[in-house]
Amino acid sequence: MSFLKVGDQAPDFALKNQNGEVVQLSDYRGKTVVVYFYPKAMTPGCTTQACGLRDANEDYLTRDVVVLGLSPDPYSRLKRFEEKHDLNFNLLSDEDHSVADAYGAWGLKKFMGREFMGILRSTFVIDASGTISHVMSKVNTKSHHDDVLGVIG
């Protein structure tokens, strides 16, 4: 499946966060939402990306932007990730990768000569009406937080 495109309606979802609470995308209608997909909690690149978003949280809050991080990790692992790095946004468990599938963020990856299916690190900015306003299919984990802020304005 290919990535959703700018102008597409963002598929709604309801997933458990790091606290086991259900978070639904449609609950944030009226706000800009950043939905970012990352492969695995507590790995170096994912930690760099999450900590950048944590450190830029005030910039997101002043713009009334909600950040949601999605991975196929179980929510108990996400809780450890949150606590270890003092993260300040929702981490959602997409264990069956159904949401990643719907957004086109699940696909064939290559690593060290091996091919396998997994999360394609990507970010979707969803506007107040629930429409995708920007897609980032190539994400730099070190500058992701600033790259997203640049898109949001």
MOSULDA-V472744 format. One record per pair of residues at least 12 apart in sequence whose ideal C-beta (glycine too) atoms are under 6 Angstrom apart, sorted by sequence separation. I is the first residue (numbers start at 1). J is the second residue. D is the distance in whole Angstrom. If there is no record, write none. Layout:
i=I j=J d=D
i=I j=J d=D
This chain:
i=13 j=25 d=5
i=12 j=25 d=5
i=78 j=91 d=4
i=107 j=120 d=5
i=123 j=136 d=4
i=12 j=26 d=5
i=53 j=67 d=6
i=78 j=93 d=6
i=105 j=120 d=5
i=122 j=137 d=5
i=123 j=139 d=6
i=105 j=122 d=5
i=134 j=151 d=5
i=75 j=93 d=4
i=121 j=139 d=5
i=74 j=93 d=6
i=100 j=119 d=6
i=74 j=95 d=6
i=67 j=89 d=4
i=68 j=90 d=5
i=69 j=91 d=5
i=70 j=92 d=5
i=72 j=94 d=6
i=72 j=95 d=6
i=68 j=92 d=6
i=70 j=94 d=5
i=72 j=97 d=5
i=125 j=151 d=6
i=41 j=71 d=6
i=57 j=88 d=5
i=41 j=73 d=5
i=31 j=64 d=6
i=32 j=65 d=5
i=33 j=66 d=5
i=34 j=67 d=5
i=35 j=68 d=5
i=36 j=69 d=5
i=37 j=70 d=5
i=38 j=71 d=5
i=54 j=87 d=5
i=51 j=85 d=6
i=54 j=88 d=5
i=31 j=66 d=5
i=41 j=77 d=5
i=41 j=78 d=6
i=50 j=87 d=6
i=28 j=66 d=5
i=42 j=81 d=5
i=41 j=81 d=4
i=20 j=75 d=6
i=18 j=75 d=6
i=16 j=75 d=5
i=18 j=78 d=4
i=18 j=79 d=4
i=37 j=100 d=6
i=18 j=82 d=5
i=23 j=90 d=5
i=37 j=105 d=4
i=23 j=92 d=6
i=17 j=90 d=5
i=18 j=91 d=5
i=17 j=92 d=6
i=15 j=92 d=4
i=16 j=93 d=5
i=15 j=93 d=6
i=15 j=94 d=6
i=39 j=118 d=6
i=39 j=119 d=4
i=37 j=119 d=5
i=38 j=121 d=6
i=37 j=122 d=5
i=13 j=99 d=5
i=36 j=123 d=4
i=35 j=124 d=5
i=56 j=145 d=4
i=63 j=152 d=6
i=59 j=149 d=6
i=11 j=102 d=4
i=34 j=125 d=6
i=49 j=141 d=4
i=52 j=144 d=6
i=53 j=145 d=5
i=33 j=126 d=4
i=48 j=141 d=5
i=52 j=145 d=4
i=48 j=142 d=6
i=32 j=127 d=6
i=49 j=144 d=5
i=45 j=141 d=4
i=30 j=128 d=5
i=4 j=103 d=5
i=4 j=104 d=6
i=3 j=104 d=4
i=29 j=130 d=6
i=2 j=104 d=5
i=1 j=104 d=5
i=34 j=148 d=6
i=10 j=126 d=4
i=10 j=130 d=5
i=9 j=130 d=6
i=9 j=131 d=6
i=10 j=132 d=5
i=8 j=132 d=5
i=6 j=132 d=6
i=4 j=132 d=6
i=3 j=135 d=6
i=3 j=137 d=6
